[in-house]
Amino acid sequence: MNILGLSCFYHDSAAALLRDGELVAAAHEERFTRKRHDASIPTEAVAYCLDEAGLTPEQIDHVVFYDKPLVKFERILLTYLATFPRSLPSFSKAIPIWLKEKLLVPKALSRELGFESDLLFAEHHQSHAASAFLPSPFEEAAILTVDGVGEWATATQGVGRGNHFELDREIRFPHSLGLLYSAFTYYLGFKVNSAEYKVMGAAPYGEPRFADLILEHLVDLREDGSFKLNMKYFAFDYGLTMTNKRFETLMGQPRREAESAMQDFHWDVAASVQKVTEEIMLRIVRDLHARTGMKNLCMAGGVALNCVANGRIVREGPFENLWVQPAAGDAGGALGAALFAHCCVHGQPRRFRMDHAYWGPEFDDATIRRFLDERKAPYETLSRDAMIAETARLMDEEQAVIGWFQGRMEWGPRSLGARSILADARNEENWKRVNLKIKFRESFRPFAPACLAERASEWFDTDRESPYMLLVSQVREGRHIPAVTHVDGSARLQTVTDSQPEFCDLIRAFETRTGCPVVINTSFNVRGEPIVCTPEDAYLCFMRTDMDVLVLGNQVLRKQDQPELVEDFDWREKYALD
């Protein structure tokens, strides 16, 4: 049975294809269209998945959508009615789009994708829960999903056993931890549904002196982690903004202008909402453990990407094991919807366990060389072992910043060694250089360390693997890796195994040279741009920035050897540097 899962129309469109319960391919639409957080029908991601599987649209048995649009539309209409007339401007903007496109999912998918197979609909948080539990390594586990909002639910809890799960508790809109965090993202001048991770990165620079104020006036938090928001301070239920003037009056300052300097006040606000988020998550998981008695926890939803909160759940929570879907946001709903249909609708056994995140396109050396020859780009082709040794030498001896392009593209928002920018973590200057001259992003944002899994406990305060960069750990005292050590001594750790063999062998070669099994690993893109997908994407990103070396498969390119890049548009305006 061939099942295609889809997410689209709201945020981060994606497609995932199962064949007889095994994942064949999964990809984000933005990687192909080069439009950040592309929410359109994922035509190119679907085309890739079909091509990877060798299937035609006629061979798909079920197309499964990750959401129930009619139920979501009911929530939107009822909310607008409840908040009328304040909701009129937002209503006037949103409803025509719903009536023209979002309510007509079957027709739109048939028109754009050419599928005549059955279309199934899963609830939004069913898709998240399925993506969390069904590909996890556990036969049974507690499940927690937390995001902005699906149809009505903003968080759900339940238990999975075998090939089924049940969700028995939920928090409903407008009370939402994800929307609370997004409201502060908006207030701090960052882009909602895109830059929440900047708030998380900013938090260690401040003191959480507003946490009590948030809990006193904005959030009515109970011991079991359930809560209600005081909606008189928020505008997301009726308006085109997240917060209102009452919110600014309560906090004591107006909303920060985008791109303006961050002051002590802003760092403290970030620290405060992060602390409140962690407290809510800890209370929820403690109550969930007490109710279920499970030793394993699976999580998904956008809030599950908050790796600082995840780190506290591991250290202070009652569960023995935690597994978080690497594509925890809306894109991961495509995989969850397909797995839900296979296991829960058709009653088929679980066959797929996600032990890596490399499910996107790959390009062989012949294809890479053909592209480079067409561009007249000078390069050197080495053997695999020589390529790895030379890259390690360049990072060590020349302190080169490397664009690294190997194997199948990652699934999820993190670069995990297939489409990555790499540098020496021992050199503190690399932190500033990569942030400002290569990524063109805020200087306060930290980088992730990629560490050999077998060395992780020697360099970080951790007792488990973190393959998807979804756990924060403290750097052990005496370990000098300043380029990946945040101001509070923490690091968003990726543990590396042979699931990406070239990347793993590169770090081993770097350790052999330096004694350090850790490198900087950040996503291969500039601010506002999706992670690169093709050799052309990688080459253009390399040429537009101060990267020193590009490694495409076994081809090594040095910046000084390349002809000048001439473009008839301003790429910075194209990506808007969000």
C-alpha positions as CSV (number, residue, x, y, z in Angstrom):
1,M,0.0,0.0,0.0
2,N,1.3,3.4,-1.0
3,I,0.3,6.3,1.2
4,L,1.2,10.0,0.6
5,G,0.9,12.4,3.6
6,L,0.6,16.1,2.9
7,S,0.8,19.3,4.9
8,C,0.1,22.7,3.3
9,F,-1.9,26.0,3.3
10,Y,-0.9,27.1,6.8
11,H,2.9,26.8,7.4
12,D,5.8,24.7,6.1
13,S,4.2,22.6,3.4
14,A,5.7,19.1,3.1
15,A,5.1,15.6,1.6
16,A,6.0,12.2,3.0
17,L,5.6,8.9,1.2
18,L,5.1,5.4,2.7
19,R,5.4,2.1,0.9
20,D,3.9,-0.8,2.9
21,G,4.5,1.2,6.1
22,E,8.1,2.1,5.4
23,L,9.1,5.7,4.8
24,V,10.6,6.1,1.3
25,A,11.0,9.9,1.0
26,A,10.0,13.1,2.8
27,A,10.8,16.7,2.0
28,H,9.8,20.3,2.7
29,E,8.4,22.3,-0.2
30,E,10.5,25.4,0.7
31,R,13.7,23.5,-0.2
32,F,12.6,23.2,-3.9
33,T,10.8,26.6,-4.3
34,R,13.4,28.5,-2.3
35,K,10.5,30.3,-0.5
36,R,11.0,30.3,3.2
37,H,8.1,28.5,5.1
38,D,6.3,27.9,1.8
39,A,2.7,27.1,2.6
40,S,1.5,26.3,-0.9
41,I,0.5,22.8,-2.2
42,P,3.7,20.9,-2.1
43,T,3.8,20.0,-5.8
44,E,7.6,19.8,-6.0
45,A,8.0,17.8,-2.8
46,V,5.4,15.4,-4.0
47,A,7.1,15.1,-7.4
48,Y,10.4,14.3,-5.6
49,C,8.7,11.7,-3.4
50,L,7.1,9.9,-6.3
51,D,10.3,10.0,-8.3
52,E,12.3,8.6,-5.4
53,A,9.8,5.8,-5.0
54,G,9.4,5.1,-8.7
55,L,5.6,5.7,-8.6
56,T,3.1,7.6,-10.6
57,P,0.1,9.4,-9.1
58,E,-2.2,6.5,-10.2
59,Q,-0.2,4.1,-8.0
60,I,-1.0,6.0,-4.7
61,D,-3.6,4.3,-2.7
62,H,-4.3,7.1,-0.3
63,V,-3.5,10.8,0.0
64,V,-3.8,11.9,3.7
65,F,-4.1,15.5,4.7
66,Y,-2.7,16.5,8.1
67,D,-5.6,18.7,9.2
68,K,-9.4,18.9,9.1
69,P,-10.1,22.2,7.3
70,L,-13.9,22.3,8.0
71,V,-13.3,22.0,11.7
72,K,-10.6,24.6,11.6
73,F,-12.9,26.9,9.6
74,E,-15.6,26.4,12.3
75,R,-13.2,27.6,14.9
76,I,-12.2,30.6,12.9
77,L,-15.8,31.7,12.2
78,L,-16.9,31.2,15.8
79,T,-13.9,33.2,17.1
80,Y,-14.6,36.0,14.7
81,L,-18.2,36.1,15.7
82,A,-17.3,36.1,19.4
83,T,-14.9,39.0,19.0
84,F,-16.9,41.1,16.5
85,P,-16.6,44.0,15.6
86,R,-12.9,44.1,16.5
87,S,-12.4,41.0,14.3
88,L,-13.7,42.7,11.1
89,P,-10.4,43.7,9.5
90,S,-8.9,40.2,10.1
91,F,-12.2,38.5,9.0
92,S,-12.2,40.5,5.8
93,K,-8.6,39.4,5.0
94,A,-8.9,35.8,6.0
95,I,-12.3,34.6,4.8
96,P,-11.9,35.2,1.0
97,I,-8.8,33.0,1.1
98,W,-10.6,30.3,3.0
99,L,-13.6,30.3,0.6
100,K,-11.4,30.3,-2.5
101,E,-8.8,27.8,-1.4
102,K,-8.4,26.4,2.0
103,L,-12.0,24.9,2.3
104,L,-11.6,23.2,-1.1
105,V,-8.7,20.9,-0.3
106,P,-9.8,17.9,-2.3
107,K,-10.4,20.0,-5.4
108,A,-7.2,21.9,-5.0
109,L,-5.1,18.8,-4.4
110,S,-6.7,17.0,-7.4
111,R,-6.1,20.0,-9.6
112,E,-2.5,20.6,-8.6
113,L,-1.3,17.1,-8.0
114,G,-3.4,15.0,-10.4
115,F,-4.4,12.4,-7.7
116,E,-7.7,10.5,-8.1
117,S,-7.1,8.3,-5.1
118,D,-9.0,8.5,-1.8
119,L,-8.4,11.6,0.2
120,L,-8.3,11.1,4.0
121,F,-8.2,13.7,6.7
122,A,-6.5,13.3,10.1
123,E,-6.9,15.9,12.9
124,H,-4.0,18.2,13.3
125,H,-2.9,16.9,16.7
126,Q,-3.6,13.3,15.6
127,S,-1.0,13.9,12.9
128,H,1.5,15.4,15.4
129,A,0.9,12.5,17.8
130,A,1.3,9.9,15.1
131,S,4.5,11.6,13.9
132,A,5.8,11.5,17.5
133,F,4.9,7.9,18.6
134,L,4.6,5.7,15.5
135,P,8.1,6.2,14.2
136,S,9.6,6.3,17.7
137,P,11.8,3.4,19.1
138,F,9.2,2.6,21.8
139,E,6.5,-0.1,21.9
140,E,4.6,2.0,24.4
141,A,4.9,5.6,25.5
142,A,3.2,8.7,26.7
143,I,2.5,11.3,24.0
144,L,2.6,15.1,24.3
145,T,1.9,17.5,21.4
146,V,2.1,21.3,21.9
147,D,1.9,24.0,19.2
148,G,0.1,27.2,18.3
149,V,-3.3,25.7,17.3
150,G,-4.7,23.0,15.1
151,E,-8.4,22.8,14.6
152,W,-9.4,23.7,18.2
153,A,-6.6,21.9,20.2
154,T,-3.4,23.6,21.1
155,A,-1.9,20.7,23.1
156,T,-2.9,17.1,23.6
157,Q,-1.8,14.2,25.8
158,G,-2.2,10.5,25.4
159,V,-0.7,7.1,25.3
160,G,0.5,4.9,22.4
161,R,0.8,1.2,22.4
162,G,1.8,-1.0,19.5
163,N,0.2,0.5,16.3
164,H,-2.4,2.6,18.0
165,F,-2.6,5.6,20.3
166,E,-5.3,7.5,22.2
167,L,-5.4,11.2,23.1
168,D,-7.4,11.8,26.2
169,R,-6.6,15.4,27.2
170,E,-6.3,18.6,25.4
171,I,-6.0,22.4,25.8
172,R,-8.2,24.4,23.4
173,F,-7.9,27.7,21.6
174,P,-7.4,30.5,22.4
175,H,-5.3,29.1,25.4
176,S,-2.1,28.1,23.7
177,L,1.5,27.8,24.9
178,G,2.7,28.1,21.3
179,L,0.7,31.3,20.8
180,L,2.0,32.7,24.1
181,Y,5.5,32.2,22.9
182,S,4.7,33.7,19.5
183,A,3.1,36.7,21.2
184,F,6.4,37.4,22.9
185,T,8.2,36.7,19.6
186,Y,6.1,39.4,18.1
187,Y,6.5,41.8,21.0
188,L,10.3,41.4,20.8
189,G,10.2,42.5,17.1
190,F,10.8,39.1,15.5
191,K,8.8,37.3,12.9
192,V,6.0,35.1,14.1
193,N,6.0,31.4,13.0
194,S,9.6,31.9,11.9
195,A,11.8,33.4,14.6
196,E,10.7,31.9,17.9
197,Y,14.1,30.2,18.1
198,K,15.6,33.6,18.2
199,V,13.8,34.3,21.5
200,M,15.1,31.0,22.8
201,G,18.6,32.0,21.8
202,A,18.2,35.4,23.3
203,A,17.0,34.1,26.7
204,P,20.4,33.3,28.3
205,Y,21.5,36.9,27.9
206,G,18.8,38.1,30.3
207,E,17.3,37.5,33.7
208,P,13.7,36.2,34.0
209,R,12.6,39.2,36.1
210,F,9.2,39.3,34.3
211,A,8.3,35.6,34.8
212,D,6.2,36.3,37.9
213,L,4.4,39.2,36.1
214,I,3.6,36.8,33.2
215,L,2.2,34.2,35.6
216,E,0.3,36.8,37.6
217,H,-1.4,38.7,34.7
218,L,-1.1,36.7,31.5
219,V,-1.2,33.0,32.3
220,D,-3.4,31.3,34.9
221,L,-1.2,28.2,35.4
222,R,-2.4,25.2,37.4
223,E,-0.4,22.4,39.1
224,D,-1.1,19.9,36.4
225,G,0.2,22.2,33.6
226,S,-3.2,23.2,32.3
227,F,-3.6,26.9,31.9
228,K,-5.7,29.8,30.6
229,L,-4.5,33.0,28.9
230,N,-5.9,36.3,30.0
231,M,-7.1,37.3,26.5
232,K,-7.6,41.0,27.3
233,Y,-3.8,41.4,26.7
234,F,-3.7,39.5,23.3
235,A,-5.0,40.2,19.8
236,F,-4.4,37.0,17.9
237,D,-8.0,35.8,18.3
238,Y,-9.4,38.9,16.6
239,G,-6.7,41.0,15.0
240,L,-3.8,41.1,12.6
241,T,-1.3,41.3,15.5
242,M,-0.4,39.1,18.4
243,T,-0.6,41.6,21.2
244,N,-2.4,44.8,22.0
245,K,-1.8,48.1,23.8
246,R,-2.7,46.6,27.2
247,F,0.1,44.1,26.7
248,E,2.6,46.9,26.1
249,T,1.3,48.8,29.1
250,L,1.7,45.8,31.3
251,M,5.2,45.1,30.1
252,G,6.2,48.8,30.5
253,Q,7.6,49.4,27.0
254,P,6.2,49.5,23.4
255,R,6.9,46.6,21.0
256,R,10.6,46.5,19.8
257,E,11.1,47.7,16.3
258,A,12.5,45.0,14.0
259,E,16.3,45.1,13.5
260,S,16.7,47.7,16.3
261,A,19.2,47.1,19.0
262,M,18.3,44.7,21.8
263,Q,18.4,46.3,25.2
264,D,18.7,44.7,28.7
265,F,14.9,44.9,28.9
266,H,14.5,42.7,25.7
267,W,16.9,40.1,26.9
268,D,15.0,39.9,30.2
269,V,11.7,39.6,28.5
270,A,13.1,36.7,26.4
271,A,14.4,35.0,29.5
272,S,11.1,35.4,31.2
273,V,8.9,33.8,28.6
274,Q,11.4,31.0,28.2
275,K,11.3,30.3,31.9
276,V,7.5,30.3,32.0
277,T,7.4,28.0,28.9
278,E,9.8,25.6,30.6
279,E,7.7,25.6,33.9
280,I,4.5,24.8,32.0
281,M,6.2,22.0,30.0
282,L,7.6,20.5,33.2
283,R,4.3,20.6,35.0
284,I,2.6,18.9,32.0
285,V,5.1,16.1,31.7
286,R,5.1,15.4,35.5
287,D,1.3,15.2,35.5
288,L,1.4,13.0,32.4
289,H,3.8,10.6,33.9
290,A,1.8,10.4,37.1
291,R,-1.4,9.6,35.2
292,T,0.1,7.1,32.7
293,G,3.0,5.5,34.6
294,M,4.9,5.3,31.3
295,K,8.7,5.4,31.3
296,N,8.9,6.8,27.7
297,L,7.7,10.1,26.4
298,C,7.2,11.1,22.7
299,M,6.7,14.7,21.7
300,A,5.8,16.8,18.6
301,G,4.3,20.1,17.7
302,G,6.2,23.4,17.2
303,V,6.9,23.8,21.0
304,A,8.7,20.5,21.0
305,L,11.5,22.2,19.0
306,N,12.3,24.3,22.1
307,C,15.4,22.3,22.9
308,V,16.1,24.2,26.1
309,A,12.8,23.1,27.5
310,N,13.5,19.6,26.2
311,G,16.8,19.6,28.0
312,R,15.1,20.4,31.3
313,I,12.5,17.7,30.7
314,V,15.4,15.2,30.3
315,R,17.2,16.4,33.4
316,E,14.3,17.2,35.7
317,G,11.4,15.3,34.4
318,P,10.2,11.9,35.5
319,F,10.4,10.0,32.2
320,E,13.4,7.8,31.6
321,N,13.5,8.3,27.8
322,L,12.4,11.1,25.5
323,W,12.0,11.0,21.7
324,V,11.1,14.1,19.7
325,Q,10.1,14.0,16.1
326,P,12.9,15.8,14.2
327,A,10.3,17.6,12.0
328,A,8.2,18.4,15.0
329,G,6.4,21.4,13.4
330,D,3.7,21.4,10.8
331,A,5.8,19.8,8.1
332,G,6.1,16.7,10.3
333,G,2.3,16.4,10.1
334,A,2.7,15.0,6.6
335,L,4.6,12.0,7.9
336,G,2.2,11.7,10.9
337,A,-0.9,11.7,8.7
338,A,0.5,9.0,6.5
339,L,1.5,6.8,9.5
340,F,-1.9,7.4,11.1
341,A,-3.6,6.1,8.0
342,H,-1.4,3.1,7.7
343,C,-1.5,2.0,11.4
344,C,-4.6,3.5,12.9
345,V,-7.0,3.5,10.0
346,H,-5.9,0.3,8.2
347,G,-4.7,-1.5,11.4
348,Q,-1.4,-2.4,9.8
349,P,1.6,-3.1,12.0
350,R,4.3,-0.5,12.7
351,R,7.2,-1.2,10.3
352,F,9.0,2.1,10.3
353,R,11.3,3.3,13.1
354,M,13.0,6.6,12.5
355,D,16.7,6.2,13.2
356,H,17.9,9.0,11.0
357,A,16.5,12.2,9.3
358,Y,18.0,11.9,5.8
359,W,15.0,11.5,3.6
360,G,15.4,14.2,0.9
361,P,17.1,14.3,-2.5
362,E,20.7,13.3,-3.1
363,F,23.0,14.0,-6.1
364,D,25.8,11.7,-7.3
365,D,29.3,12.9,-8.3
366,A,28.6,12.7,-12.0
367,T,25.6,15.0,-11.6
368,I,27.6,17.4,-9.4
369,R,30.5,17.5,-11.9
370,R,28.1,18.1,-14.8
371,F,26.7,21.1,-13.0
372,L,30.1,22.5,-12.1
373,D,31.4,22.1,-15.7
374,E,28.4,23.9,-17.0
375,R,29.1,26.8,-14.6
376,K,32.8,26.7,-15.5
377,A,33.5,26.4,-11.8
378,P,37.0,25.2,-11.0
379,Y,37.1,22.2,-8.7
380,E,39.2,19.2,-7.6
381,T,37.8,15.7,-7.5
382,L,39.3,13.6,-4.7
383,S,38.7,10.1,-3.5
384,R,36.3,9.8,-0.6
385,D,39.0,9.4,2.0
386,A,41.2,12.1,0.5
387,M,38.2,14.5,0.5
388,I,37.5,13.9,4.2
389,A,41.2,14.2,5.1
390,E,41.5,17.5,3.1
391,T,38.4,19.0,4.6
392,A,39.6,18.2,8.1
393,R,43.0,19.8,7.3
394,L,41.3,22.9,5.9
395,M,39.2,23.4,9.0
396,D,42.3,22.8,11.3
397,E,45.3,24.4,9.6
398,E,43.6,27.1,7.5
399,Q,40.6,27.7,9.8
400,A,38.4,27.5,6.7
401,V,34.7,27.7,6.9
402,I,33.3,24.9,4.8
403,G,30.1,24.5,2.9
404,W,29.3,20.8,3.2
405,F,26.9,18.9,0.8
406,Q,26.7,15.2,1.1
407,G,24.0,12.5,0.6
408,R,20.3,12.9,1.1
409,M,18.9,16.2,2.4
410,E,17.7,16.4,6.0
411,W,14.0,16.1,7.1
412,G,13.1,18.7,9.6
413,P,14.4,22.3,10.3
414,R,17.9,21.4,11.3
415,S,21.0,20.7,9.2
416,L,22.5,17.5,10.4
417,G,25.6,17.0,8.3
418,A,24.1,16.6,4.9
419,R,23.5,20.3,4.1
420,S,25.7,22.1,6.6
421,I,28.2,24.9,7.2
422,L,31.1,23.6,9.2
423,A,34.0,25.2,11.1
424,D,36.4,24.7,14.0
425,A,34.5,25.0,17.3
426,R,37.8,25.8,19.2
427,N,38.1,29.2,17.5
428,E,35.9,31.8,19.1
429,E,36.3,34.1,16.1
430,N,34.4,31.5,14.0
431,W,31.2,32.3,16.0
432,K,31.3,36.0,15.0
433,R,32.5,35.3,11.5
434,V,29.9,32.7,10.6
435,N,27.1,34.7,12.1
436,L,27.9,38.1,10.6
437,K,29.7,37.5,7.3
438,I,28.3,34.1,6.2
439,K,24.8,33.7,7.8
440,F,24.1,37.5,7.9
441,R,22.2,37.0,11.1
442,E,22.1,38.5,14.6
443,S,25.4,38.2,16.5
444,F,23.8,36.8,19.7
445,R,22.6,33.6,18.1
446,P,24.5,30.5,19.1
447,F,25.8,27.6,16.9
448,A,25.3,23.9,17.5
449,P,28.2,21.6,18.2
450,A,28.2,18.3,16.2
451,C,30.0,15.7,18.4
452,L,30.9,12.1,17.8
453,A,28.2,10.2,19.8
454,E,30.8,8.0,21.5
455,R,32.6,11.2,22.8
456,A,29.5,13.2,23.8
457,S,29.5,12.4,27.5
458,E,33.2,13.4,27.8
459,W,32.5,16.9,26.4
460,F,28.9,17.6,27.4
461,D,26.8,16.9,30.5
462,T,24.6,14.2,28.9
463,D,23.9,10.5,29.2
464,R,22.1,10.1,25.9
465,E,22.2,10.6,22.2
466,S,20.8,13.8,20.6
467,P,20.9,13.1,16.9
468,Y,18.4,15.8,15.8
469,M,19.8,18.9,17.8
470,L,16.7,18.9,20.0
471,L,18.4,18.8,23.4
472,V,20.5,21.4,25.2
473,S,23.3,20.2,27.5
474,Q,26.0,22.0,29.4
475,V,29.5,22.0,28.1
476,R,31.8,20.2,30.6
477,E,34.2,22.3,32.5
478,G,37.6,22.5,30.9
479,R,36.4,21.7,27.4
480,H,37.4,24.6,25.2
481,I,34.9,25.0,22.4
482,P,33.9,28.7,22.7
483,A,32.4,28.9,19.2
484,V,29.5,26.6,20.2
485,T,29.3,27.4,24.0
486,H,26.4,29.8,24.7
487,V,26.8,32.5,27.4
488,D,25.2,30.3,30.0
489,G,27.6,27.4,29.2
490,S,25.0,25.4,27.3
491,A,25.0,24.0,23.8
492,R,22.4,22.6,21.4
493,L,24.0,19.3,20.9
494,Q,24.0,17.0,17.9
495,T,25.5,13.6,18.4
496,V,26.8,12.1,15.2
497,T,26.8,8.4,14.2
498,D,27.3,6.5,10.9
499,S,23.8,7.4,9.8
500,Q,25.6,10.2,7.9
501,P,28.9,8.3,7.2
502,E,30.8,11.1,5.5
503,F,30.0,13.6,8.2
504,C,30.9,11.1,11.0
505,D,34.2,10.2,9.3
506,L,35.0,13.9,8.8
507,I,34.6,14.6,12.6
508,R,36.7,11.5,13.3
509,A,39.4,12.8,11.0
510,F,39.2,16.2,12.7
511,E,39.6,14.6,16.1
512,T,42.6,12.6,14.9
513,R,44.3,15.9,13.9
514,T,43.2,18.0,16.8
515,G,42.1,15.8,19.7
516,C,38.7,17.6,19.5
517,P,35.6,15.5,18.3
518,V,33.4,18.6,18.0
519,V,32.8,21.0,15.1
520,I,30.4,23.9,14.4
521,N,27.4,22.7,12.5
522,T,24.9,25.3,11.2
523,S,22.4,25.1,8.4
524,F,23.7,25.7,4.9
525,N,21.8,28.9,4.1
526,V,21.8,32.6,4.7
527,R,19.2,34.3,6.9
528,G,15.8,34.2,5.3
529,E,16.7,31.5,2.8
530,P,15.7,27.8,3.1
531,I,18.4,25.2,3.6
532,V,20.0,24.4,0.3
533,C,18.7,21.4,-1.6
534,T,20.7,21.1,-4.9
535,P,24.3,21.6,-6.0
536,E,23.3,24.9,-7.6
537,D,21.7,26.2,-4.4
538,A,24.9,25.3,-2.5
539,Y,27.2,26.9,-5.1
540,L,25.2,30.1,-5.1
541,C,25.1,30.3,-1.2
542,F,28.9,29.6,-1.2
543,M,29.6,32.4,-3.7
544,R,27.3,35.0,-2.0
545,T,29.1,34.7,1.3
546,D,32.5,34.6,2.9
547,M,32.7,30.8,3.0
548,D,36.2,29.6,2.1
549,V,35.6,26.1,0.7
550,L,32.7,24.2,-0.8
551,V,32.7,20.4,-0.7
552,L,30.0,18.9,-3.0
553,G,30.3,15.1,-2.7
554,N,33.9,14.4,-3.5
555,Q,34.4,17.8,-5.3
556,V,36.4,20.4,-3.4
557,L,36.1,24.1,-4.5
558,R,38.1,27.0,-3.1
559,K,36.7,30.5,-3.1
560,Q,39.7,32.2,-4.6
561,D,39.6,29.9,-7.6
562,Q,36.1,30.8,-8.6
563,P,35.0,33.2,-11.3
564,E,33.1,36.3,-10.1
565,L,29.4,35.6,-9.5
566,V,27.3,38.0,-11.6
567,E,23.6,38.2,-10.9
568,D,20.9,40.6,-12.2
569,F,19.1,40.9,-8.9
570,D,19.8,41.6,-5.3
571,W,19.6,38.2,-3.5
572,R,19.4,39.9,-0.1
573,E,16.2,41.5,-1.1
574,K,14.9,38.2,-2.4
575,Y,15.4,36.5,1.0
576,A,14.6,39.7,2.9
577,L,17.0,38.5,5.6
578,D,14.1,37.5,8.0
